[in-house]
Amino acid sequence: MLSNLFGKKEGNVSEAIFKDKVFLNSTGKIVACLQLATTNNNSIFIAWFAETAATFEKFFNQYNIDVKRLILAAHLDQSLLQNYQPVFVEHYPLHAKELDLVKDWQLTNIPVYSAMDEPLFKHFGSDKMVPLIKLLGFKENESIEHSYVTESIIKGQNKIAAKVLVEQTAASQGDWMKKNMQD
């Protein structure tokens, strides 16, 4: 059902580079990331946008989690990954940009924590799916995880890429969508 969020899926992801954990809202996502940060000291959290990094920095400080474990993708040095497990705290709207960052990492199933109230998901109508998912009994702190979800997100990112002629950068995912997806 969630796979319909981005339309009909095609292809097969046998060796998935990313493993999505999608929460109903950002609060659930942040709580899950904080739990992971406190239980697994080897996790390093990667944000694509400065606004997201600032939000997570605030929560990391509040819960006494070392903010050095939070980094913007643009500032990520691959050598940092030698001692850490990378965890993305959001998707970039263009899948090719994500692939370009991780191409030399030789990792699979890199966790990506997302929320259905993020602009990328809202672009594809997640607002209509959330009530149905709640009706099915999902709680705010539970994630939806399945290879179909990852495939659907990739398909959605590729649809966005087909519409973006010249990418304009932004400090937040919302601003990126406004600048680049003028429907």
C-alpha positions as CSV (number, residue, x, y, z in Angstrom):
1,M,0.0,0.0,0.0
2,L,2.8,2.4,0.9
3,S,4.5,1.5,-2.3
4,N,1.7,3.3,-4.2
5,L,2.8,6.5,-2.6
6,F,5.3,7.1,-5.4
7,G,3.5,5.1,-8.1
8,K,4.0,1.7,-9.6
9,K,7.3,0.2,-8.8
10,E,9.7,-1.4,-11.3
11,G,12.9,-3.3,-10.9
12,N,14.4,-5.3,-8.1
13,V,16.7,-4.1,-5.3
14,S,18.7,-7.2,-4.3
15,E,21.8,-5.4,-2.9
16,A,20.1,-2.3,-1.6
17,I,22.5,0.5,-0.8
18,F,20.0,2.2,1.5
19,K,17.6,0.7,4.0
20,D,14.7,3.1,4.7
21,K,13.0,3.6,8.1
22,V,10.0,5.8,7.5
23,F,8.1,7.3,10.4
24,L,4.7,8.9,10.4
25,N,6.2,12.2,11.5
26,S,9.5,14.0,12.3
27,T,9.0,13.6,16.1
28,G,9.0,9.8,15.7
29,K,12.1,10.0,13.5
30,I,14.0,12.2,15.9
31,V,13.2,10.0,18.9
32,A,14.4,6.9,17.0
33,C,17.6,8.7,16.1
34,L,18.2,9.8,19.7
35,Q,17.6,6.2,20.8
36,L,20.1,4.9,18.3
37,A,22.6,7.5,19.3
38,T,22.4,6.6,22.9
39,T,22.5,2.8,22.4
40,N,25.1,2.7,19.6
41,N,28.1,4.9,20.0
42,N,29.4,3.8,16.6
43,S,26.7,5.7,14.7
44,I,27.4,8.9,12.8
45,F,24.4,10.9,11.7
46,I,24.4,12.5,8.3
47,A,22.1,15.4,7.2
48,W,21.8,16.7,3.7
49,F,20.5,20.1,4.7
50,A,21.8,22.7,7.2
51,E,18.3,23.1,8.7
52,T,18.0,19.4,9.5
53,A,21.5,19.4,11.0
54,A,20.6,22.4,13.2
55,T,17.4,20.6,14.4
56,F,19.4,17.5,15.3
57,E,22.2,19.5,16.9
58,K,19.6,21.1,19.2
59,F,18.3,17.6,20.3
60,F,21.8,16.1,20.5
61,N,22.8,18.9,22.9
62,Q,19.6,18.5,24.9
63,Y,20.3,14.8,25.4
64,N,24.1,15.1,25.9
65,I,25.0,13.4,22.7
66,D,28.3,14.5,21.1
67,V,27.4,16.8,18.2
68,K,30.6,15.6,16.5
69,R,28.6,12.6,15.6
70,L,26.3,14.8,13.4
71,I,27.7,16.0,10.1
72,L,26.4,17.7,6.9
73,A,26.9,15.5,3.9
74,A,28.8,18.3,2.1
75,H,31.4,18.2,4.9
76,L,31.7,14.4,5.2
77,D,35.1,13.0,4.9
78,Q,35.1,9.3,4.1
79,S,37.9,8.7,6.6
80,L,35.3,9.4,9.4
81,L,33.5,6.2,8.4
82,Q,36.3,3.9,9.4
83,N,35.1,3.9,13.0
84,Y,31.4,4.7,12.5
85,Q,28.2,3.3,11.0
86,P,26.7,6.0,8.8
87,V,23.0,6.8,9.3
88,F,21.3,9.4,7.1
89,V,18.6,11.5,8.9
90,E,16.9,12.4,5.6
91,H,16.9,11.7,1.9
92,Y,18.2,14.1,-0.7
93,P,15.6,14.7,-3.3
94,L,17.9,13.4,-6.1
95,H,18.9,9.8,-5.8
96,A,21.9,10.3,-8.1
97,K,23.4,12.7,-5.6
98,E,23.0,10.2,-2.8
99,L,24.6,7.5,-4.9
100,D,27.5,9.8,-5.8
101,L,28.2,10.4,-2.1
102,V,28.3,6.7,-1.1
103,K,29.8,5.2,-4.3
104,D,33.2,4.4,-2.7
105,W,31.9,3.3,0.7
106,Q,31.4,-0.4,-0.2
107,L,28.5,-0.6,2.2
108,T,24.9,-1.8,1.8
109,N,21.8,-1.3,3.8
110,I,22.9,2.1,5.0
111,P,20.0,3.3,7.2
112,V,18.0,6.3,6.2
113,Y,15.5,7.7,8.7
114,S,12.7,9.7,7.1
115,A,9.3,11.0,8.1
116,M,6.1,11.3,6.1
117,D,5.7,14.9,7.0
118,E,8.9,15.9,5.2
119,P,8.6,17.9,2.0
120,L,9.9,15.1,-0.2
121,F,7.2,12.8,1.0
122,K,4.5,15.5,1.0
123,H,5.3,16.1,-2.7
124,F,4.0,12.6,-3.4
125,G,0.9,12.9,-1.3
126,S,2.0,11.4,2.0
127,D,-0.6,13.6,3.8
128,K,-3.3,11.3,2.3
129,M,-1.5,8.1,3.4
130,V,-0.8,9.1,7.1
131,P,-4.5,8.7,8.3
132,L,-4.7,5.3,6.6
133,I,-1.5,4.1,8.1
134,K,-2.6,5.3,11.6
135,L,-5.9,3.4,11.0
136,L,-3.8,0.3,10.4
137,G,-2.4,0.7,13.9
138,F,1.1,2.2,13.3
139,K,2.3,4.4,16.1
140,E,4.4,7.5,15.9
141,N,7.5,5.7,17.2
142,E,7.2,2.8,14.7
143,S,9.0,2.8,11.4
144,I,7.8,1.4,8.1
145,E,10.5,-0.7,6.6
146,H,10.4,-2.8,3.4
147,S,12.4,-3.0,0.2
148,Y,9.2,-1.8,-1.7
149,V,9.4,1.4,0.4
150,T,13.0,2.0,-0.6
151,E,12.2,1.2,-4.3
152,S,9.3,3.6,-4.2
153,I,11.4,6.4,-2.7
154,I,14.1,5.9,-5.4
155,K,11.4,6.0,-8.1
156,G,10.0,9.2,-6.6
157,Q,13.5,10.7,-6.5
158,N,14.0,9.8,-10.2
159,K,10.7,11.5,-11.1
160,I,12.0,14.6,-9.4
161,A,15.3,14.4,-11.3
162,A,13.4,14.2,-14.6
163,K,11.9,17.6,-13.8
164,V,15.0,19.4,-12.5
165,L,16.9,21.0,-15.4
166,V,19.3,23.0,-13.3
167,E,19.5,22.2,-9.6
168,Q,19.3,25.1,-7.2
169,T,20.8,24.4,-3.8
170,A,19.0,25.2,-0.5
171,A,19.4,25.1,3.2
172,S,16.4,22.9,3.8
173,Q,14.5,20.1,2.0
174,G,11.4,22.3,1.9
175,D,13.3,25.2,0.3
176,W,14.9,22.8,-2.2
177,M,11.5,21.5,-3.2
178,K,10.2,25.1,-3.6
179,K,13.2,26.2,-5.7
180,N,13.4,23.1,-7.9
181,M,9.9,21.7,-8.2
182,Q,7.8,24.6,-9.4
183,D,4.8,22.6,-10.6
